[in-house]
Amino acid sequence: MTQSLDSITDFMLELDQLKNIERKSFITSGKRRENSAEHSWHLAMAVWAFSEYLQDDFDLLKLMKMALTHDLGEIYAGDTFLFSPDRGNAAEKERESMLKTAGHYGNPIKELTQVWDDQEYGQSKEAQLLKVLDRLLPFLLNLNTQGGGPWKEFNIQRSQVLSHWLFVKEIAPDIFKWVEQKIDFAVEQGWLGED
């Protein structure tokens, strides 16, 4: 019993490393950047709230597991900014990192890699909702902190933001329409460049 408790508590410390991964978005106070563990908690709350709001028969447990695991691949790979030129190979690097975490000797969660793969590569309605909300949360933070936060800091253009939202047009047209209006607002405020 002592050995297994030592193992699982070591695994908890492995997972705790996600708190060290700094993202580009600022928390709403604007005092510091969000970390990936905070983002994962926020995403878990978002999938719960939106699954109720959308009144669809989402598998909430599946959604919660996806939300909690979706950034575990950043523990060793780090967070890749949405607008980074390195974004193309981020999933591959994060999967390698995820396999390292899932292979931790104290990990009792046998389906950890499967859940991560499902949220990253899956096409279920749960995976699609997760991807939409994962995109929405930093968007909201950028709208509500320091005059556009990283958008302004990294000279992000309207077309760059919009291009990362096009997949939502078919999945969630109401959310896409709302986002388009907010993008226009951000351009008017000078937070996004108009290219």
NORHU-V209670 format. One record per backbone hydrogen bond with DSSP energy under -1.0 kcal/mol. NH is the residue of the N-H (numbers start at 1). CO is the residue of the C=O. Records with the same first field share a line. If there is no record, write none. Layout:
NH->CO ; CO
This chain:
5->1
6->2
7->3
8->4
9->5
10->6
11->7
12->8
13->9
14->10
15->11
16->12
17->14
18->15
19->16
20->17
21->18
23->34
27->32
30->27
34->25
36->21
39->35
40->36
41->37
42->38
43->39
44->40
45->41
46->42
47->43
48->44
49->45
50->46
51->47
52->48
53->49
54->50
58->56
60->58
63->59
64->60
65->61
66->62
67->63
68->64
69->65
70->66
72->69
74->71
75->72
78->74
84->81
87->84
89->86
90->87
93->89
94->90
95->91
96->92
97->93
98->94
99->95
100->96
101->97
102->98
103->99
104->101
107->104
110->108
112->109
115->111
116->112
117->113
118->114
119->115
120->116
121->117
122->118
128->124
129->125
130->126
131->127
132->128
133->129
134->130
135->131
136->132
137->133
139->135
140->136
141->137
142->138
143->139
144->140
148->145
151->148
153->149
154->150
155->152
156->151
158->193
161->157
162->158
163->159
165->162
168->165
169->166
172->168
176->172
177->173
178->174
179->175
180->176
181->177
182->178
183->179
184->180
185->181
186->182
187->183
188->184
189->185
190->187
191->186
192->186
193->156
